[in-house]
Amino acid sequence: MIRVRNCILIAIAAMLTPSAALAHHSFAMFDQSKTVTLQGTVKDFRWTNPHVFIQLLVKNDSGADEEWSIEMTSPEHLARVGWRPGTLKPGDNVTLVIHPMRDGVNGGQYLSGTGPDGPLIGSPGPKGEGK
């Protein structure tokens, strides 16, 4: 009887696992057909799970700061390509290339960037090579 119960529990767990993995994240909120280049000042670099965020202050047409929230991948993935919690600091001037939000909210998905000292780690270099 215990063996049957264990088999049933394993079967239920196996059925739930794929749906949980698929439900993790959709990139539908980002407009993958558009890219936007933002120049601004880092307000905050949030190194948190499940995704890292760059809070960026960008001047609008009237010169006022607008805050943009740029979503990156997980800290684990970024660490593998050389990013660290201190890679960006408040006050750093950066240029970021993103896929913008579909709904027009000030935000997007990080694609590449240039920091105060040149191309950011993991961004394509001048010949398409990451640092």
C-alpha positions as CSV (number, residue, x, y, z in Angstrom):
1,M,0.0,0.0,0.0
2,I,2.9,2.4,0.8
3,R,4.5,1.6,-2.6
4,V,1.2,2.5,-4.4
5,R,0.9,5.7,-2.5
6,N,4.5,6.7,-3.3
7,C,4.0,5.9,-7.0
8,I,0.9,8.1,-7.0
9,L,2.7,10.9,-5.3
10,I,5.6,10.7,-7.8
11,A,3.2,10.6,-10.7
12,I,1.4,13.8,-9.4
13,A,4.7,15.5,-8.8
14,A,5.9,14.6,-12.4
15,M,2.7,16.0,-13.9
16,L,2.9,19.3,-12.0
17,T,6.6,20.0,-12.7
18,P,6.3,20.8,-16.4
19,S,3.4,23.2,-15.8
20,A,5.3,25.0,-13.1
21,A,8.4,25.3,-15.3
22,L,6.3,26.7,-18.2
23,A,4.5,29.1,-15.9
24,H,7.7,30.7,-14.7
25,H,7.9,33.6,-17.0
26,S,6.5,34.9,-20.3
27,F,8.3,37.5,-22.3
28,A,5.0,38.5,-23.9
29,M,5.1,41.8,-22.0
30,F,8.1,42.9,-24.0
31,D,7.8,44.1,-27.6
32,Q,10.5,41.8,-29.2
33,S,10.0,43.5,-32.5
34,K,11.3,46.9,-31.2
35,T,14.6,48.0,-29.6
36,V,15.1,51.3,-27.7
37,T,18.3,52.8,-26.6
38,L,18.3,54.6,-23.3
39,Q,20.9,57.0,-21.9
40,G,20.6,57.7,-18.2
41,T,21.9,57.4,-14.7
42,V,21.6,54.3,-12.6
43,K,19.3,54.9,-9.6
44,D,19.6,51.4,-8.3
45,F,21.0,48.0,-9.3
46,R,18.8,45.3,-7.6
47,W,20.7,42.0,-7.5
48,T,17.7,39.8,-6.5
49,N,16.1,36.6,-7.4
50,P,14.4,35.7,-9.6
51,H,15.6,38.6,-11.9
52,V,18.0,41.4,-11.6
53,F,16.7,45.0,-12.3
54,I,18.4,48.2,-13.3
55,Q,16.4,51.3,-12.1
56,L,17.5,54.0,-14.6
57,L,16.7,57.7,-14.6
58,V,16.3,59.0,-18.1
59,K,15.7,62.6,-19.1
60,N,12.5,63.2,-21.0
61,D,12.0,65.8,-23.7
62,S,11.3,68.5,-21.1
63,G,14.4,67.6,-19.1
64,A,12.7,65.9,-16.2
65,D,13.9,62.6,-14.9
66,E,11.7,59.5,-15.7
67,E,12.4,56.2,-14.0
68,W,12.7,53.1,-16.1
69,S,12.8,49.6,-14.8
70,I,14.9,47.3,-16.9
71,E,14.6,43.6,-16.3
72,M,17.6,41.3,-16.7
73,T,18.0,37.5,-16.2
74,S,18.8,35.8,-12.9
75,P,21.8,36.7,-10.7
76,E,23.1,33.1,-11.3
77,H,23.1,33.6,-15.1
78,L,24.7,37.1,-14.9
79,A,27.4,35.9,-12.5
80,R,28.4,33.2,-15.0
81,V,29.2,35.9,-17.5
82,G,31.1,38.1,-15.0
83,W,28.4,40.4,-13.5
84,R,28.6,41.1,-9.8
85,P,26.3,43.0,-7.4
86,G,28.6,46.0,-7.7
87,T,28.9,46.0,-11.5
88,L,26.7,49.0,-11.6
89,K,26.4,51.6,-8.9
90,P,24.0,54.5,-8.3
91,G,25.2,57.5,-10.2
92,D,26.8,55.5,-13.1
93,N,26.0,56.9,-16.5
94,V,25.0,54.1,-18.9
95,T,23.5,53.5,-22.3
96,L,21.2,50.5,-22.4
97,V,19.6,48.7,-25.3
98,I,16.2,47.1,-24.4
99,H,13.0,45.6,-25.8
100,P,10.4,48.0,-24.4
101,M,7.2,47.1,-22.6
102,R,4.2,46.5,-25.0
103,D,1.9,48.6,-22.8
104,G,4.2,51.7,-23.0
105,V,5.2,51.7,-19.3
106,N,8.8,52.9,-18.8
107,G,10.5,49.6,-18.7
108,G,11.9,46.8,-20.7
109,Q,14.1,43.7,-21.2
110,Y,17.9,44.3,-21.1
111,L,19.7,43.4,-24.3
112,S,23.1,45.1,-24.0
113,G,24.7,48.2,-22.6
114,T,27.7,50.4,-22.2
115,G,28.8,51.5,-18.8
116,P,31.2,54.2,-17.6
117,D,34.2,52.1,-18.6
118,G,32.9,50.8,-22.0
119,P,30.8,47.8,-23.0
120,L,29.2,46.1,-20.0
121,I,30.3,42.5,-19.2
122,G,28.4,40.1,-21.3
123,S,27.4,42.7,-23.9
124,P,28.6,42.3,-27.5
125,G,31.9,44.1,-28.1
126,P,32.9,45.9,-31.2
127,K,33.3,42.7,-33.1
128,G,30.3,40.9,-31.6
129,E,32.4,39.4,-28.9
130,G,31.4,39.5,-25.2
131,K,33.9,40.7,-22.6
